[in-house]
Amino acid sequence: MALIVQKFGGTSVGTVERIQQVAEKVKKFRENGDDIVVVVSAMSGETNRLIDLAKQITDNQPVARELDVMISTGEQVTIALLAMALIKRGVEAVSYTGNQVRILTDNAHTKARILQIDDTRIRADLAAGKVVVVAGFQGVDEQGNITTLGRGGSDTTGVALAAALKADECQIYTDVDGVYTTDPRVVPRAQRLEKITFEEMLEMASLGSKVLQIRSVEFAGKYNVPLRVLHSFQEGPGTLITLDEEESMEQPIISGIAFNRDEAKLTIRGVPDVPGIAFKILGPVSGANIEVDMIVQNVAHDNTTDFTFTVHRNDYQNALQVLEKTASELGAREVIGDTNIAKVSIVGVGMRSHAGVASRMFEALAKETINIQMISTSEIKVSVVIEEKYLELAVRALHTAFELDAPAKRTE
Amino acid sequence: MALIVQKFGGTSVGTVERIQQVAEKVKKFRENGDDIVVVVSAMSGETNRLIDLAKQITDNQPVARELDVMISTGEQVTIALLAMALIKRGVEAVSYTGNQVRILTDNAHTKARILQIDDTRIRADLAAGKVVVVAGFQGVDEQGNITTLGRGGSDTTGVALAAALKADECQIYTDVDGVYTTDPRVVPRAQRLEKITFEEMLEMASLGSKVLQIRSVEFAGKYNVPLRVLHSFQEGPGTLITLDEEESMEQPIISGIAFNRDEAKLTIRGVPDVPGIAFKILGPVSGANIEVDMIVQNVAHDNTTDFTFTVHRNDYQNALQVLEKTASELGAREVIGDTNIAKVSIVGVGMRSHAGVASRMFEALAKETINIQMISTSEIKVSVVIEEKYLELAVRALHTAFELDAPAKRTE
């Protein structure tokens, strides 16, 4: 008998029919003998409806404390509906708001952080054979004010509850059936991963794979809560995200290929190659609240050097202005910008124990005559910047080169 | 500086515009230097929308505990919106759910009763100059379960808070500008009462005058909370409901004329005039869960008597069946039913100190040749049953006879 925390998002509980389906699913687990805690979000659309009301009342400036009082009602409705749907099916169930559980948070309204969870009530209910339905996304501060955790907060609630209860697994139900080796829209032979580590998942997520919120993966990693991503309305084992790196002897070197088109590249050419030049260039950029991702400084030539970095495309125009000002101050030769780039990354903990992974990546790209513009590496990731038009080609080539392709599909 | 509890119902907070109007009104009171606690209901329609969802999920059998979790969100949204609207106007305000105040109730979900109110938090906020906005209709039981008080519960919350805080007045805002001497649709010269006692108000309410919920009037009387009925969106002093009977020397004998068409009359004729006969007749009626209002037993004649009583019209058919069974068991002569009746009552604490009020009533009706079918009296009320078609005539005649008519209206 396992203790499982199951989290269903707004789309999974978006209609009366879907709530009934979720109840059926929970019932099956319960009948298998598992202890179940369910975390739910507001029905899809409800949070936005409430925020709209608040904006109408306040000319777009709702007070954060009162906004939390209001939007927390979205999840409160869902927990009651799901508990009713379970009880109607003969499954003993009880619902709790964040305050009722006592999910204690700090008082940063609309983006609070969980400090502590009181598990007394939930444990007593589980011991009495009940399914416990908990409102995601919300908590209460020391003074008893209602707080919310911000976007993706229901995932965090699920993971935090699983950690507090030392649950065997935290299952995140979503609209995909797991984490894939890469985006199946780009590589039809992409495969669902049985397993991936927290570290890899974080790299995949930060590189644009949107299955899970980064914060909840970090949280799960920190407390070593096994996390499983599953499809809400299809059967299947999903993808398990754990600490464990070593269980399988046949673990692939690379777990997945991530990519994004969200970045732009800026180059400042012919700057004096003196100590502190990197700070002189990047200081004003971060001073303008622009985040820099990859950075490359060329080998100096005639006492001058070139300096290249990437920013989010939304920040491109601002960054260009800042950089042109810096260039004229430093007497640089020129500033060049390029938005037609893409970033492709290979991610895998297997890299740690396998040499030559990067060169195998470069070889695969060279075979397709794709020019690499920038390179950046971490312990479990190699990223390259290439011309955007080669993105799909690069991802497919790498997917094949690292033996991630699924066997040719049977016609069913 | 007074401490005032103001209660606004679902219609008064039914739209964003109306919530803004309520905020304006509260702001004016606050600027006058009064301490204000506002109790609000759910936006009109919201509670029914939620109940519909629950019914859809459960095939019309929602679990009471979970229903309370859900429908209590209606008021929770309104308190946040009103607090936001006040803050936007520069009025310091804070919202509380029933649980946050700690309005402690029993655990009778969907019809809970208030046991105790913790005033610590509210007093601290008032002392800090804040308007406190409290969710009506809801509370929390000893175990921390969310409860609701049933229909009209927001009035009860208002009165209970006023009692706990020893407020100077509890103002109930509604869609009428006060309590009238009788229904102005029947008597255009009906007048708004400046003042009425709790007892009178209870009689008026139980006789069909729907301005206030009986339960909240009882509560206000018990704790001697001055209650004022006012119009939400019109200026005016409304009607004050208090204990005080004696303040004015010129208090009228009769405060109002109440009436209803909700009853039906049943007569069993020729029953043996023996001890216990009333119980033999009415026992089976109340055994069928039918409430009996007025009862008259005729003087016996030839050792038999006639027995007449009234029930709600909805219970008429059931009562008739029960009575016919009883009649055949008792060997009664016949059973007669009549649904074309109306009840008219004069209500006033002035009756206590004035003799001859009843005969003045009968005289007024006799002048209009209206036949009285039944009479029932209490300390502050005389009720008569008459043929329904004379109802309006009777009410107008009594309104004039007891000098309740307003001066002839000026053309404005």
Interface residues (C-beta under 8 A of the other chain):
Chain A: V16 I19 Q20 L50 L53 A54 Q56 I57 T58 D59 Q61 P62 V63 R65 E66 L67 V69 M70 S72 T73 Q76 V77 I79 A80 L81 A83 M84 A85 I87 K88 V94 S95 T97 N99 Q100 G144 N145 I146
Chain B: V16 I19 Q20 L50 L53 A54 Q56 I57 T58 D59 Q61 P62 V63 R65 E66 L67 V69 M70 S72 T73 Q76 V77 I79 A80 L81 A83 M84 A85 I87 K88 V94 S95 T97 N99 Q100 G144 N145 I146
